[in-house]
Amino acid sequence: MRGQVDAFTYDALPARVVMGAGKRRDVAAEAGRLGCTHPLIVTTHDQTALGDDIARQFDAGSTTLFAGAAMHTPWDVTQRALDAAQSARADCVVAIGGGSSIGLSKAVALRTKLPQIVLPTTYAGSEVTPIIGETRDGQKHTQRTLEVLPEVVIYDVELTLSLPVALSVASGLNATAHAVEALYATDANPVTSLMAEEGIAALAGSLPRIVGSPQSIEARRLAQYGAWLCGTCLGTVGMGLHHKICHVLGGTFDLPHAQTHAVMIPHVVAYNAHAASHAMARIARALNAPHAWTGLHKLAVELDAPRSLEVLGMPESGIDRAVALIMQNTYSNPRVPDVRALDHMLRQAWKGLPPEPMD
């Protein structure tokens, strides 16, 4: 135990986590545990084959595949999936994929109360959170409710072997951002802080190995373990400025979710540096770096991760609008959001410049 422990509250989330190579073959058995036999299987178009593979575990004609999941959970896609679930009289949702598939599964579950079984193929962490973000009319709206928390999460490391290196990197840094913000959340507690530091260290140790050896089961397993820890942190405590920024940029400018997190997290950590010194020390320790923000930037450089909003497709002319939206319904954050400082930070990130602490 390190230091003094103050009063805290910790709510454990009710979910079953199954981890191991080949565990995707247990989907039908897990559905049986829930009393379900007619799943709606949701994937993206590119992962249709994975959905078909899962469907073969069930009786012929008992499954419905919806392979139309899309980034940021657009409402029109959700409506089509809901129609499919109703027509099929589905009794559960099985999601296989990354944030797009999992987000759609949550959107369906929110409105149907169907139980969910989720098989992540990335490191995003959404599978262990009671959080859903949905996009309507060009804006992304986020809510937290246990109604969208999946009942079963199956981590099969073999499903991540085909994840391209660039997406592995962005997804892993996205997960790291969850743990970073958990360390300075207003409702942080000793349990999630331990998970957060361990999760950051696991991803910082595994991602460079994945870049060097993409088919390494051991590296992929460590990354998946780290992602689970980081996602659990996100699901247990509140989000801060970083997530607010990424939700605005993703929903407003249709920027890729994981890559946006990868670009922004070193800058937001630098923004918060002087207001959350204890958290910064733990992040730096997990990264084995002198400072949290320099450690995150160095890791991004080592991984050749995206470091510029311009490269992701954001117009420079959109920065003013982004700042205005970020200042609306702000999330709790160690440093109060400031228009001038936010504008400067976003312009630094847009140009791809290194992060710098700001007074």
N, C-alpha and C positions, 0 to 999 in steps of 0.2 A: 504494500500500500504506500502510495506517495502522497505526502502532505496531509492537509486537513480535509476532512469530509464534512461538508455543510448539509443542511436539510435538503432533500430532493424527493421527487416523485418519479417512479419508473413504471410504466404500463407495458407489460409484455404483450405482443400482438399474437392473436390466436391463429396460427398457421402451421401446417405440417410441411417440413422441409426434408426432401429425399435427395441425397447427393451420392453420385457414383457413376462410373463409366457403364454405359449400357442400360441405365435405369429408364430410358425412354420406352423400353419394352414393357414397363409396368403401368402404363397409362390406363389400360382397361381394368386392371386390378384395382388401381386407385379410384377409378370411377365407380367400380363395384362397392368399394368401401363407403362411398357417398350415396349408394343406392341408385346410381345412374347408369343407363345403358344406351341413351340416344344423344350423343354429344353434337353440338355445333362446333366444328373445328375451324378456327380462324388463323389465317396466315396472310402474308403478302403474296403477290403474284409470283415473285421469284422463289418463294419457298413452298410452292404448291406440292412438290414431290415429298417434302417432309410431312405435310398434312395428309397426303395419300398414304404414306407409310404408317402414320398413327391410325388412320381409319381402318387399316387391315387388321388391327387388333380386335375390332368389334364385329358383330354379326353383319352380314351383307345387308345393305339397305337401311341400316340403323343409324348411319352417320350422315351429316351434311357438311360439306366443305365450303367455306366462304374465304376465297383467296383475294380479298380486295382491301385489306388493311392498308392505311396510308399514314404518313407522318403527321404528327400533331392532332390526330383523331378528329378529322373534319366531320361535322354533323351529318352531311349527306351520306357519307359512308356508313355511319352508325345507323341511320335509318334503314339502309338496305340490309344491313346485318340483322337488325331487329325483325325485319320482314322475313328473312330467311329462317331465323330462330322460331318465329311463330308458325310459319308454314310447315316446318319440320317437326313441330312439337318437341323441340329439344328440351332435355332435362338437365343439361349442364353445358358449360363452355370449356373447350380445350384450346388453349392458345399456344402456338409454337412460333418463336421468332424473337424479335427485339422489341423496342418500345412501341412500334406501330401496332404490332399484333396484340401485345399485352394491353395497350391503351384501348384498343377496340373491344377486347374481351371485357375489360372493366366497364366500358360504356354500356355494353349489352347487359352485364350483370347488374349494373345500377338500376336499370329500368325493368328487369325481368326477375330479379332476385335469384337467378340461377347460380349454382356453385361453380367455381372455376378451378381448373387444373392448368398450370402454366409451365411450359418448358422453355426457358430462356436460351437464346443462341448468341446473345451479346452480354456485355457486362453492365448494362444500364441500371439494374437494380429495382426497376419499377415493380417487379413481381412480388416484392416483399413489403410494399407500401400501401397504405390506405388512401393513396392520392391519385386523383385523375385530372388530367388537363385536356380540355376539349376546345376546338376552334370553331367559332361561328362568326360570320360577318367580319372576317379578317382579324379577330382578336381572340387570344387564347385565355380561357378562364379555368382556374384551378380550384378544386375543392378537396377536402379531406373528409372521408367517411369510411367506416368499417364495412359498409355495404359493397365496396369495390376491392377489398382485400381478398386475394385468392385463397381458397381453402387448402390447396396443395401446390407446392412448387417442386418440380423435379429438375435437379441440376445434373445433366448428363454431359460430362466434359467433351465427349465425342462430338456433340452437336456444335461445339465452338471451333473445331479444327478447320472448318472451311471458311471461318470468318476472316476476310481479308485483313492483312496486317494493318493497313491504314485505318480501317474501321475498328479493329481491335484496340488500337492506340486511342482513338477518339472516344470510344466507348469506355475504356478503362479510365481515362482522365475525367469523363463525365461522372463515373462512379466515385472517383477520388474527391470530386467537388462536393458530393453528398456528405462525405465524412468530414471534410474541411469545415463546412458550415455547421455540422453537428457539434463541433468542438467549441463554437462560440454562440450556440443557440441559447436563448433565454431560459429554455426548459432543459438544458443539458443536464446530464446526471452521470455518476461514475461508471455505470454500466455501458451506456452508449459511447462515452468518451474512450473507454478501453477498446471497444469495437472499432471506433473511428481511427484511433492511432494504429491499431493492428491492420485495419483495412488499407490505410494509406501505405503502410510499409509493405504489405503483401503485393499491392499493385505496382509500387515503385520498384520492387524486386523482380516482378514477373514480366512486366511489359517490355523491358529491354531484351529479356530472354526470348520473348515471342517474336520480336523484330528480328533477332538473329536466327531463331529456329522456330518457325511458325507451326511446325507439326509436333512440337514438344508437349507431350501429355502432361508432364510435371509442371511446366511453365503455365500451361493453360489451366490446370487444376488449381494452382496457386492464385491465378488471376480470378478464377471463378469464386474461390473462397473469399478473396478480398472484395469482390463485387457484392457478394452476399452480405458481408459485414457492413459495407458502406451503404447498401440499399436498406438494410435493417435500421441503420442510424437515421436515414432520411424518413423512414416510416414511423420512427418513434418520437423524434423531436421536430421542432419547427424549422422552416426554411428562412433564409435571409436574403440579403440584397442580390447575391449572385444568382439565385434561382429566379428572382423577380426579373432581373435583366434578361436572362436567357428565355424566360417565357415571353417577354415582350418582343425580343428580337426574332424568336422563332415564329410566334403567331402573327406578327405584323409584317415581317419581310420574308417569311417562308424559308428561313435559314435552316440547314440541317441541325438537328437537335444536339447530338453528341459533339459534333465539331464546334458548335457555338459554346458549349460548356468548356471544351478544351482551350479555346481562345481566351475566354473571359476569366477563368478561375485565378490565374496568377495576378491579374490586374485587380480583381476584387479583394484578394488577400492583401495586396499592397495597400489598397484603399483603407482596409480595416486594421492595418498593422499596429498603429499606435493605440487603438481602442480595445484590442483583445490580445494583450501581450502573452497571457498564459496559454491561450490557444495557439498562438504563433510559435511558442516554444515547443509545443507538442508536435505540431506539423513539421517543424524543422527537424526535430528528433526522428520522426518517422521517415523523413527523407534523407537523413544523415547530411544535412545542409546547415550552413551558418544562419540562414534566414528562410522563413517559410516561402516568401514570394520568389526569392532567387532560386530556391530549391525546385519549386514548381516550374519556373521558367527554364531552368537547366534541364529538367526532365523532359519538357516539351521539345527542347532543341535536340536532345539526345535521341528522342523518338521520332524526330522529323514530323511532329504534330502540327496541325494548322495553328497559326499564330496571328492571323489577320482577318478581321471581319470583311475587308474588301475582297479578299480571295474567296470568301464564302458567298459573296454575291450581294452584300449589303451596300446600298448607295450611300455615299457620304452625306448627301442631302437629307437622308432619313434620320440623322443623329438627333436633330432638334426634336423631331416627333418622338423618337425613342425616349429621350430624357423626359419629355412631358408625360408619357405613358408610365414610365418607371416611377415618377413622383406621385402617381395616382394609387391609392390603396397600397401603400408601401408595406413591405414585410418588416418584422422586427429585425434590427441589425445593430451591431455594436456601435457603429458610427452612423449618425443620422444622415440620410441621403441629402446631398446638397447639389443644387442645379449646376453651379459652376464646376464643382469637382467631378460630377458625373459626366458632364460634357467633355472635360479634359481627359478623363479616363477612357471614354468611348472613342475619342479621336486617337488616343494612343493605341488602343486595341484595333481600330480600323486600319491604322498604318502598319500594324505589326511590330511596334516598338516594344522594348523590354518594359516590364512593369516598374513603377516607382512609387514609394510611399509618399503620401500627400498630407500636408498639415491641414 
